[in-house]
Amino acid sequence: MSAQLFPLAPGINVAGRLDRADIDALAKAGTRTIINNRPDGEDPGQLPAADARRAADAQGIVYHHIPVTAATLSRADVDAFAAALRDAPAPVVAHCRSGTRSALLWALVRMREGGRCAIPDRHSRAARYRHRQPSRRCGAVALARPLPHRLLLTVKSTDRCLTTQFVAWCET
């Protein structure tokens, strides 16, 4: 499998782009749900969502397509992602081009639900690059500073330290 999985919580992983071979490999590894956060046509040669759904269905994997972009991320997207997670048989793999948007959606769902996550150790990639460590209150999601109508979020995985910063526009 060419896609690298980044665990966010037990039974929930994110990955970058997936192709047919990745879906087959995920099925063999026991994945039961795929959540695709890529809009169709994002990259040339990208596996269209309809083809990915057929490949997942052929393997007995539940498939959700919730396409998001940084510019269009909305509360409805977070609600759809939360519903997919709530109803999904685990293990779940959410993916987009790099895993960033999928990790952000997961973090927004966790933050909204008041969830707590393990905090990466001080030797993580985040610490080496001097990113702000998440507060114990927020767990895996650090609210760097509230800005008018937006938040800067730092998402950190519990393993292999997937670290990303993302500006999310908040609905008021």
KOLPATI-642289 format. One record per residue: y, z, x of N, C-alpha, C in turn. Coordinates in steps of 0.02 Angstrom, whole numbers, padded with zeros to 5 digits, always signed. Example, Ala and Ser with C-alpha at 12.3 -4.5 7.8 and 13.67 -1.06 7.14 Angstrom:
<pts>
-00284+00390+00660-00225+00390+00615-00165+00390+00660 -00112+00354+00642-00053+00357+00684+00002+00394+00645 
</pts>
This chain:
<pts>
-00059+00000+00043+00000+00000+00000+00062+00000+00044 +00108-00044+00030+00169-00049+00071+00223-00001+00048 +00221+00020-00016+00273+00065-00042+00260+00136-00017 +00312+00167+00009+00307+00237+00032+00327+00283-00025 +00286+00333-00039+00300+00381-00093+00336+00442-00065 +00386+00465-00102+00422+00526-00084+00413+00576-00141 +00375+00630-00130+00365+00679-00183+00429+00717-00199 +00444+00724-00263+00501+00764-00286+00478+00831-00314 +00422+00830-00346+00393+00890-00377+00319+00876-00385 +00279+00927-00400+00207+00913-00410+00197+00860-00465 +00163+00807-00446+00147+00754-00493+00202+00704-00505 +00259+00709-00469+00315+00663-00478+00337+00637-00410 +00333+00571-00400+00352+00540-00338+00402+00484-00353 +00442+00466-00302+00484+00406-00307+00464+00359-00251 +00480+00296-00262+00465+00244-00212+00517+00190-00218 +00518+00148-00167+00560+00088-00169+00524+00035-00210 +00541-00027-00199+00515-00082-00238+00438-00082-00238 +00410-00103-00294+00338-00109-00300+00320-00182-00316 +00265-00206-00288+00239-00271-00306+00170-00262-00337 +00137-00316-00354+00071-00312-00387+00021-00273-00345 +00020-00286-00280-00028-00251-00236-00014-00176-00235 +00050-00157-00237+00067-00086-00240+00043-00054-00304 +00050-00089-00360+00027-00062-00425-00048-00052-00423 -00085-00101-00395-00157-00094-00388-00175-00034-00345 -00139-00026-00289-00153+00030-00243-00136+00097-00276 -00081+00099-00314-00064+00160-00350-00118+00179-00401 -00145+00128-00435-00199+00141-00483-00260+00171-00448 -00277+00142-00391-00335+00168-00353-00322+00239-00328 -00259+00256-00315-00241+00323-00291-00235+00373-00348 -00241+00349-00411-00241+00395-00468-00175+00400-00506 -00126+00359-00490-00063+00360-00527-00076+00341-00599 -00047+00379-00645-00058+00366-00717+00003+00340-00753 +00063+00347-00722+00125+00323-00753+00171+00293-00700 +00202+00237-00717+00253+00206-00675+00316+00201-00717 +00373+00223-00688+00438+00215-00720+00479+00169-00675 +00496+00111-00700+00533+00061-00662+00607+00066-00680 +00649+00083-00630+00721+00089-00640+00760+00030-00613 +00726-00026-00599+00760-00085-00573+00777-00134-00630 +00838-00158-00632+00852-00213-00678+00817-00276-00653 +00793-00317-00698+00764-00381-00678+00816-00423-00642 +00795-00461-00591+00840-00505-00555+00883-00470-00503 +00868-00407-00488+00908-00370-00439+00903-00402-00370 +00844-00425-00352+00832-00458-00287+00793-00522-00299 +00803-00573-00256+00762-00633-00262+00689-00616-00248 +00644-00644-00288+00573-00633-00277+00547-00566-00304 +00590-00528-00336+00571-00464-00365+00519-00474-00421 +00470-00430-00425+00421-00433-00479+00457-00417-00545 +00458-00464-00592+00491-00450-00657+00456-00392-00693 +00494-00356-00733+00467-00298-00769+00409-00317-00814 +00413-00375-00847+00358-00397-00891+00294-00407-00852 +00299-00436-00792+00239-00445-00750+00213-00378-00724 +00259-00334-00706+00238-00267-00683+00204-00229-00739 +00230-00236-00800+00198-00203-00857+00127-00229-00868 +00118-00295-00863+00051-00324-00871+00004-00298-00816 +00028-00295-00754-00014-00270-00699-00031-00197-00710 +00017-00157-00732+00004-00086-00745-00045-00078-00804 -00034-00116-00857-00079-00113-00916-00150-00130-00896 -00158-00181-00853-00225-00201-00831-00260-00146-00792 -00221-00101-00762-00249-00046-00723-00253+00019-00764 -00231+00017-00827-00232+00077-00869-00175+00125-00853 -00121+00100-00824-00063+00141-00807-00010+00134-00861 +00018+00190-00883+00074+00190-00930+00135+00164-00893 +00173+00119-00925+00230+00087-00891+00293+00095-00933 +00347+00118-00902+00412+00123-00935+00462+00083-00893 +00504+00044-00927+00558+00007-00892+00624+00035-00917 +00659+00071-00873+00724+00101-00888+00772+00076-00833 +00798+00015-00840+00839-00013-00787+00908+00020-00784 +00928+00039-00724+00994+00069-00714+01026+00041-00651 +01092+00041-00651+01130+00027-00590+01180+00084-00582 +01207+00090-00522+01257+00143-00510+01317+00135-00557 +01336+00073-00571+01395+00062-00612+01382+00074-00686 +01319+00070-00708+01305+00076-00780+01267+00138-00799 +01252+00182-00752+01214+00243-00766+01247+00282-00821 +01208+00300-00873+01237+00334-00930+01193+00393-00951 +01219+00432-00997+01181+00487-01026+01118+00461-01060 +01122+00404-01092+01064+00374-01125+01008+00359-01075 +01027+00336-01014+00977+00324-00962+00942+00389-00942 +00981+00442-00934+00953+00507-00916+00908+00532-00972 +00929+00523-01035+00888+00543-01092+00822+00504-01093 +00825+00439-01081+00765+00397-01081+00718+00418-01025 +00746+00432-00966+00705+00454-00910+00672+00521-00925 +00710+00567-00955+00683+00633-00973+00626+00625-01023 +00635+00582-01072+00582+00571-01122+00520+00541-01090 +00530+00493-01045+00472+00463-01011+00435+00514-00970 +00471+00557-00935+00439+00610-00895+00402+00660-00940 +00434+00678-00994+00405+00728-01039+00338+00704-01068 +00335+00639-01085+00276+00612-01117+00226+00580-01069 +00243+00577-01005+00203+00540-00957+00143+00579-00931 +00085+00547-00930+00029+00579-00895+00042+00576-00820 +00028+00630-00786+00040+00634-00713-00024+00611-00677 -00016+00589-00616+00045+00583-00577+00088+00524-00597 +00154+00533-00586+00205+00484-00604+00236+00457-00540 +00249+00391-00539+00288+00360-00486+00347+00325-00520 +00408+00347-00504+00469+00314-00526+00494+00273-00468 +00519+00213-00482+00542+00172-00425+00602+00129-00444 +00638+00111-00391+00693+00064-00395+00692+00026-00328 +00746-00002-00306+00745-00039-00243+00728+00006-00184 +00760+00066-00180+00749+00111-00123+00721+00178-00144 +00721+00194-00208+00701+00260-00232+00760+00305-00249 +00820+00284-00229+00880+00325-00238+00897+00337-00312 +00901+00282-00350+00919+00290-00421+00866+00330-00459 +00802+00319-00442+00748+00357-00475+00754+00431-00458 +00768+00446-00395+00777+00516-00374+00838+00547-00409 +00890+00508-00415+00950+00532-00449+00936+00547-00522 +00901+00503-00557+00884+00515-00627+00843+00579-00634 +00793+00587-00590+00752+00647-00592+00796+00709-00581 +00841+00706-00531+00884+00763-00516+00930+00779-00574 +00957+00728-00607+01001+00740-00664+00962+00772-00722 +00901+00750-00733+00859+00782-00784+00846+00854-00767 +00827+00867-00704+00814+00936-00682+00876+00979-00688 +00933+00952-00668+00996+00990-00671+01013+01006-00744 +01005+00958-00788+01020+00969-00858+00974+01022-00889 +00911+01022-00867+00863+01070-00893+00867+01138-00858 +00911+01143-00808+00917+01206-00771+00860+01217-00723 +00826+01163-00704+00768+01168-00660+00786+01188-00589 +00738+01218-00556+00745+01238-00486+00692+01202-00446 +00708+01186-00384+00661+01151-00340+00662+01184-00272 +00610+01170-00234+00608+01197-00166+00664+01167-00125 +00688+01206-00077+00743+01184-00035+00715+01163+00033 +00733+01103+00057+00708+01082+00123+00730+01131+00178 +00690+01135+00230+00707+01181+00284+00766+01155+00325 +00791+01197+00369+00851+01180+00407+00839+01126+00459 +00776+01107+00471+00762+01056+00520+00753+00988+00488 +00770+00982+00425+00762+00919+00389+00813+00868+00415 +00803+00806+00394+00849+00753+00411+00919+00770+00387 +00924+00802+00329+00990+00820+00303+01027+00866+00351 +00993+00915+00378+01025+00961+00424+01045+00925+00489 +01001+00882+00514+01017+00846+00576+01079+00803+00568 +01089+00774+00509+01147+00731+00499+01205+00769+00467 +01199+00834+00463+01252+00878+00440+01273+00866+00367 +01225+00844+00326+01239+00842+00255+01241+00913+00229 +01278+00924+00178+01282+00990+00147+01214+01009+00119 +01189+01067+00139+01126+01092+00112+01136+01113+00039 +01086+01104-00003+01094+01125-00073+01099+01200-00079 +01136+01222-00128+01141+01294-00138+01077+01319-00171 +01061+01382-00163+01001+01411-00194+01007+01408-00270 +01067+01410-00295+01078+01409-00367+01058+01340-00396 +01072+01287-00360+01060+01220-00387+00992+01191-00366 +00959+01221-00318+00895+01194-00296+00903+01128-00261 +00869+01077-00285+00868+01013-00250+00932+00972-00261 +00974+00993-00306+01035+00955-00320+01095+00997-00299 +01133+00972-00252+01193+01007-00231+01253+00973-00261 +01293+01010-00296+01355+00983-00323+01408+00992-00269 +01424+00939-00235+01470+00945-00178+01539+00968-00201 +01567+00934-00250+01630+00957-00279+01643+00918-00343 +01665+00952-00393+01682+00917-00455+01745+00876-00444 +01744+00815-00466+01803+00772-00463+01818+00752-00535 +01878+00728-00548+01892+00706-00617+01842+00654-00639 +01802+00670-00688+01754+00625-00720+01697+00602-00675 +01685+00635-00620+01627+00616-00579+01604+00676-00537 +01543+00672-00513+01514+00723-00470+01482+00688-00410 +01487+00719-00353+01450+00695-00295+01387+00736-00291 +01330+00703-00299+01266+00738-00299+01229+00724-00234 +01197+00773-00205+01152+00763-00149+01083+00780-00174 +01039+00731-00172+00970+00740-00196+00925+00749-00136 +00884+00801-00138+00838+00814-00083+00768+00823-00110 +00720+00790-00078+00651+00797-00097+00621+00860-00066 +00565+00882-00093+00531+00941-00065+00486+00923-00007 +00475+00859+00005+00430+00838+00059+00457+00774+00089 +00450+00767+00153+00475+00708+00190+00550+00699+00184 +00583+00745+00153+00655+00749+00149+00690+00683+00131 +00677+00659+00072+00716+00603+00046+00785+00631+00032 +00835+00605+00066+00903+00631+00059+00949+00574+00042 +00989+00585-00009+01036+00533-00028+01097+00566-00060 +01153+00534-00054+01213+00557-00091+01231+00502-00139 +01253+00522-00198+01265+00475-00251+01322+00500-00293 +01368+00456-00310+01422+00475-00354+01402+00454-00425 +01400+00503-00470+01380+00489-00539+01441+00500-00583 +01455+00453-00625+01509+00460-00672+01486+00502-00731 +01523+00551-00748+01505+00596-00802+01540+00577-00865 +01504+00581-00921+01535+00569-00986+01568+00633-01010 +01629+00628-01033+01664+00688-01056+01675+00684-01131 
</pts>
